[in-house]
C-alpha cells in the first residue's frame, strides 16, 4: 500500500567511491552540480565534527513517528546513511541517544532527519554524523505508517534509494547514483584548481582580472 510499505533497495553507490568524497568539501561538489541542488539550510550537523558519505537508505514517515526508522536500523548495512523525510516537523524528536548508539553499533555512516532530534548533548559528543532540522525534548510515537526505500525529497532535493548522500559543516547534498563517479572526478579537479588559487593569493600571483572583465561585460559604470 502506498504510504505504508517497505521495499528492497535495488542498487547502492559503491562504498569505496563514497569514501573518496569524504576528502572533498560539499560546497565544491555542489559547485560541480551547477549549484542547483540543496537540502535546505535548516538541516545542520548535530554531531561534534566529522564528514559523512554513503548510500542512502531512505525513510518517509509521518511527522512525529519513528516506527519506520527503527525498522530502517534493522535493515541498514554498514556504510549506509539513513535519510528520513519527516516533513520538517519539529514537534517531536524522532531519534535520540539510544537509536544513535544502535546506529553506531551496526556501522551506519550517518543519519539525516528532516525533523527533530533529542539528547543533543550526547549526540554532539559522539562521532556519528547526524543532521537534523532542530531539537526538542518531546519524544516520538511508534505507530506508523511510513515507507522505506522509496524516493523522498527534502526541500526539493530528491533522494533515491542508493544515491550518494554527503555532508560536512556546510550541510548536505545528494549525488545521484548514475552521476557519482563523474562528479568525483570533476570535484577533484576543482579542488586542485582551488588549491592553486589559494597558493596564488598567498604568494601574490593571484590574477583577479576576471572581476573587471565581468563588470565590463555587464555594463557596470565605474567612476574614475
Secondary structure, DSSP 8 states (H G I E B T S, - for coil): -TTEEE--------HHHHHHGGGS-HHHHHHHTTT-----TT-EE-SSS--EEEEEEEEEE-TTB-HHHHHHHHH--TT-EEEEE-TT--SSEEE-HHHHHHHHHHT--EEEEEEEE--HHHHHHSSSEEEEEEE-S---B----EEESS-EEETTEEE-TT-EEEEETTEEEEE-GGGHHHHHHHHHHHHHHHHHHHHHHHHT----HHHHHHHHHTT-----
